[in-house]
């Protein structure tokens, strides 16, 4: 029996495991019928929370989710999607502007085959766009009934607080949820993001609880590095020759041994760990296959004892990301040297 959790202070209840649809479509599982079967099995198993985004396989993921929710399943699902990423050559087919938001929400509604989106999320910050511009457009969509709630993804603590301030001072609808990266190998949000979210009563649905596959159980010391389409696309994140990735491999190996001692798979340990934090509402699982889903379902029923949690803290200290890349977002002040150097002509 699934024990549903409060979605922040909204009164909505969601399953601890949220089905992420990033791997449905050409970048993962291109078989629509198979993807629909996976979604249906997750729903039949008690999952009532589904998360996707307009940029996942250029909208095809949303189309697949729409197919899966047709025939009467939509009403019982808390449906989340996101906007921000580029969907064309036009420079205005992306971002957090009112112009793009009011256009793109219609595209997402059409692909999803629904009249409303429960949680519409800003996929990434855009410092060059006034956040009030974004919240103003999203507030209008709430008032029009096209979306129910506003969320953000991979926002820094200061930006989360700014969103709350803007809503209070300018009469906008409030952001009620944040979606950050969080795993056994990427614990950075424990420092500020989670405490800030708890302070403001935000729901938190965390992405990449398996650290992009590092916590699948396939990465072990002395073993041949497994083949992975994700590793092929993001070679720097999986290059064992780098110091950061060597540290991740050592930690993943130690965590796998700990999971075995506890009578669990590493996948189960990883998901149970994320769900153990009192600031986490749901962990987003992103299976590509039916077998992967089967290995993840039920992790919300596992309780880790204090000794196991203490051992985890010894392997990866609280508040630490073993790789800076796993933060999911690089602020412009760090990415652009010109923003931290005076011009001397």
C-alpha positions in Angstrom: 0.0 0.0 0.0 1.5 3.3 -1.1 1.7 6.0 1.6 1.1 9.3 -0.2 3.0 12.4 0.9 1.8 16.0 1.2 2.9 18.0 -1.8 4.1 21.0 0.2 1.2 22.9 1.7 -1.1 22.6 -1.4 -3.3 19.9 0.1 -2.4 17.6 -2.8 -1.0 14.1 -2.0 1.6 12.4 -4.2 3.5 9.1 -4.3 7.0 9.0 -2.9 8.2 7.8 -6.3 7.5 10.1 -9.2 7.7 8.5 -12.7 10.1 10.6 -14.8 9.5 10.4 -18.6 12.9 11.7 -19.9 13.8 8.3 -21.3 10.6 7.8 -23.3 11.3 8.7 -26.9 14.3 8.5 -29.3 16.8 9.5 -26.6 15.9 6.4 -24.6 13.0 4.0 -25.4 11.6 4.9 -28.9 8.8 2.2 -28.7 5.6 4.2 -27.8 3.6 1.1 -26.9 6.3 -0.3 -24.6 6.7 3.1 -22.9 2.9 3.3 -22.4 3.0 -0.2 -20.8 5.8 1.0 -18.4 3.7 4.1 -17.4 0.6 2.0 -16.9 2.5 -0.5 -14.7 3.8 2.3 -12.6 0.3 3.8 -12.2 -1.1 0.4 -11.4 1.6 0.0 -8.7 0.5 3.1 -6.8 2.5 5.8 -8.5 0.2 8.9 -9.1 2.9 11.4 -10.0 4.4 11.8 -13.5 7.0 14.3 -14.6 8.2 15.2 -18.1 9.4 18.2 -20.0 8.8 19.8 -23.4 12.5 19.3 -24.4 12.6 15.5 -23.7 12.9 14.1 -27.2 11.7 17.4 -28.6 8.2 16.9 -27.2 7.8 13.2 -28.0 8.0 12.3 -24.3 5.0 14.5 -23.6 3.1 12.8 -26.5 3.8 9.4 -25.1 2.7 10.5 -21.6 -0.5 11.8 -23.2 -1.2 8.5 -24.9 -0.7 6.7 -21.6 -3.1 9.0 -19.7 -5.8 8.8 -22.3 -8.9 6.7 -21.6 -9.7 8.0 -18.2 -6.4 7.8 -16.4 -5.6 11.5 -16.5 -7.9 12.5 -13.5 -6.0 10.4 -11.0 -2.5 11.6 -12.0 -0.6 14.6 -10.7 1.0 15.6 -14.0 4.1 17.8 -14.2 6.0 19.2 -17.1 8.6 21.9 -17.7 9.6 24.7 -20.1 12.7 26.7 -20.8 14.9 24.7 -23.2 15.4 25.4 -26.8 12.8 23.9 -29.2 13.9 25.5 -32.5 16.2 27.8 -34.3 14.2 30.9 -33.4 15.9 32.6 -30.5 12.5 33.2 -28.9 11.6 29.5 -28.9 13.1 29.0 -25.5 13.6 30.7 -22.2 11.5 32.1 -19.4 9.8 35.1 -21.2 6.0 35.7 -21.1 6.1 35.4 -24.9 7.4 31.9 -24.9 5.5 30.6 -21.8 2.1 31.5 -23.1 2.9 29.9 -26.5 4.7 26.8 -25.2 2.1 25.9 -22.6 -0.4 25.4 -25.4 2.0 23.1 -27.2 2.5 21.0 -24.0 -1.3 20.8 -23.4 -1.8 19.6 -26.9 0.9 17.0 -26.7 -0.2 15.8 -23.3 -3.8 15.6 -24.5 -5.1 17.4 -21.4 -6.8 20.7 -20.5 -4.6 21.4 -17.5 -1.1 20.8 -16.2 -0.9 20.2 -12.4 2.7 21.4 -12.0 4.3 23.7 -14.6 8.0 24.1 -13.9 10.7 26.6 -14.9 13.3 24.1 -16.1 16.3 26.3 -15.4 17.0 29.8 -14.1 17.5 32.6 -16.7 19.1 35.5 -14.8 18.7 37.8 -17.8 14.9 37.6 -17.6 13.1 39.3 -14.7 11.7 36.6 -12.6 8.6 38.7 -12.1 8.1 38.5 -15.9 8.1 34.7 -15.6 5.9 34.6 -12.5 3.4 37.1 -14.0 2.9 34.9 -17.0 2.6 31.7 -14.9 0.2 33.4 -12.5 -2.1 34.3 -15.5 -2.0 30.6 -16.5 -3.1 29.6 -13.0 -6.0 32.1 -13.2 -7.0 30.8 -16.6 -7.1 27.2 -15.2 -4.4 26.0 -17.7 -2.0 25.1 -14.8 -2.6 24.5 -11.2 0.8 25.1 -9.5 4.1 26.7 -10.3 7.5 25.0 -9.8 11.2 25.6 -10.4 14.0 23.2 -11.2 17.7 23.4 -10.2 17.3 26.9 -8.7 19.8 28.2 -6.2 18.7 29.1 -2.7 18.8 32.8 -3.3 16.6 32.4 -6.4 14.1 30.3 -4.4 13.8 33.0 -1.8 13.5 35.7 -4.5 10.6 33.8 -6.0 8.8 33.9 -2.6 9.5 37.6 -2.2 8.2 38.5 -5.6 5.0 36.5 -5.0 4.4 38.3 -1.7 5.3 41.8 -2.8 3.9 41.8 -6.3 0.8 39.7 -5.8 1.9 36.8 -7.9 1.1 33.1 -7.5 3.6 31.4 -5.3 6.2 28.8 -6.4 5.2 25.7 -4.5 7.8 23.2 -5.6 11.5 22.9 -6.4 13.1 20.1 -8.5 16.8 19.7 -7.7 19.4 17.0 -8.3 20.0 14.7 -5.3 21.6 11.4 -4.8 24.1 9.5 -2.7 26.9 11.0 -4.9 25.4 14.5 -5.1 24.4 15.8 -1.7 25.0 19.5 -2.2 21.4 20.5 -1.8 21.5 19.4 1.9 23.5 22.6 2.6 20.9 25.2 1.7 18.3 24.2 -0.9 16.5 21.7 1.3 16.5 23.8 4.4 15.2 26.8 2.5 12.5 24.7 0.8 11.5 23.4 4.2 11.4 26.9 5.6 8.9 28.0 2.9 6.9 24.8 2.8 7.9 23.9 -0.7 7.5 20.4 -2.1 10.8 18.9 -3.4 10.9 16.3 -6.1 14.5 15.4 -6.7 15.9 14.3 -10.1 18.7 11.8 -10.8 18.5 9.8 -7.6 20.7 7.1 -9.3 23.3 9.8 -10.3 22.8 9.3 -14.0 23.4 5.5 -13.8 26.4 5.6 -11.4 24.2 4.0 -8.7 22.7 1.3 -11.0 25.1 -1.2 -9.5 27.0 -1.6 -12.8 29.9 0.7 -11.8 32.3 -1.4 -9.7 36.0 -1.2 -9.2 37.9 -3.7 -11.4 34.9 -4.2 -13.6 34.7 -3.1 -17.3 32.9 0.1 -17.6 29.3 -0.6 -18.8 28.1 0.5 -22.2 25.7 3.4 -21.9 24.0 5.8 -24.4 24.2 8.4 -21.7 27.9 7.9 -21.3 28.3 8.2 -25.1 26.5 11.5 -25.1 28.2 12.9 -21.9 31.7 11.5 -22.1 33.2 13.9 -19.5 30.7 12.8 -16.8 31.8 9.2 -17.2 35.5 9.4 -17.9 37.1 7.3 -15.2 40.4 9.1 -15.8 39.2 12.3 -14.2 39.7 12.7 -10.4 36.0 13.5 -9.8 34.8 10.4 -11.6 37.4 8.3 -9.9 36.0 9.5 -6.6 32.5 8.6 -7.8 33.6 5.1 -8.8 35.2 4.5 -5.4 32.1 5.8 -3.6 29.7 3.8 -5.9 31.7 0.7 -5.2 31.7 1.2 -1.4 28.0 2.0 -1.5 27.3 -1.2 -3.5 29.1 -3.2 -0.9 27.1 -1.5 1.9 23.9 -2.3 0.1 24.8 -5.9 -0.2 25.5 -6.0 3.6 22.1 -4.5 4.2 20.4 -7.1 1.9 19.5 -4.5 -0.7 20.4 -3.6 -4.3 22.3 -0.4 -4.8 19.3 1.0 -6.6 17.1 0.3 -3.6 19.7 1.9 -1.2 20.0 4.9 -3.4 16.2 5.6 -3.6 15.6 4.8 0.0 18.4 7.3 1.0 16.8 10.1 -1.0 13.4 9.5 0.4 14.8 9.4 4.0 15.4 13.1 4.0 12.5 15.0 5.6 12.7 17.7 3.0 12.2 15.4 0.1 8.6 14.8 -1.2 9.3 12.5 -4.1 12.2 11.0 -5.9 12.0 10.9 -9.7 12.7 7.6 -11.2 13.4 7.5 -15.0 13.3 3.9 -16.2 14.0 3.1 -19.9 12.8 -0.5 -19.6 10.2 -2.5 -17.8 13.0 -4.3 -15.9 14.5 -1.0 -14.7 11.1 0.0 -13.4 10.6 -3.3 -11.6 13.9 -2.8 -9.8 12.9 0.6 -8.6 9.3 0.1 -7.5 8.9 -0.6 -3.8 12.0 1.4 -2.7 9.6 3.7 -0.9 8.7 0.9 1.4 12.3 0.5 2.6 13.6 2.1 5.8 17.3 2.5 6.4 18.5 2.1 9.9 20.8 4.6 11.7 23.9 2.5 11.2 23.5 2.3 7.4 22.9 6.1 7.2 26.0 6.7 9.3 28.0 4.5 7.0 26.7 6.5 4.0 27.8 9.7 5.7 31.3 8.3 6.0 31.5 7.4 2.3 30.0 10.6 1.0 29.9 13.4 3.6 26.6 15.4 4.0 26.3 18.5 1.7 29.0 17.3 -0.7 28.8 16.8 -4.5 31.6 14.5 -5.6 31.5 16.2 -9.0 30.7 19.8 -9.6 28.9 18.8 -12.8 26.3 17.1 -10.8 24.9 20.4 -9.5 22.9 20.6 -12.7 23.4 24.4 -13.2 26.4 26.7 -13.4 25.6 30.4 -12.5 26.7 32.9 -15.2 29.0 34.5 -12.7 31.1 31.3 -12.8 30.6 30.4 -16.4 31.5 33.7 -18.0 34.9 35.2 -17.0 33.8 38.7 -18.1 31.4 38.8 -15.2 34.1 38.6 -12.6 36.9 40.7 -14.2 37.0 44.5 -14.6 37.5 45.8 -18.1 40.6 47.8 -18.5 40.1 48.8 -22.1 
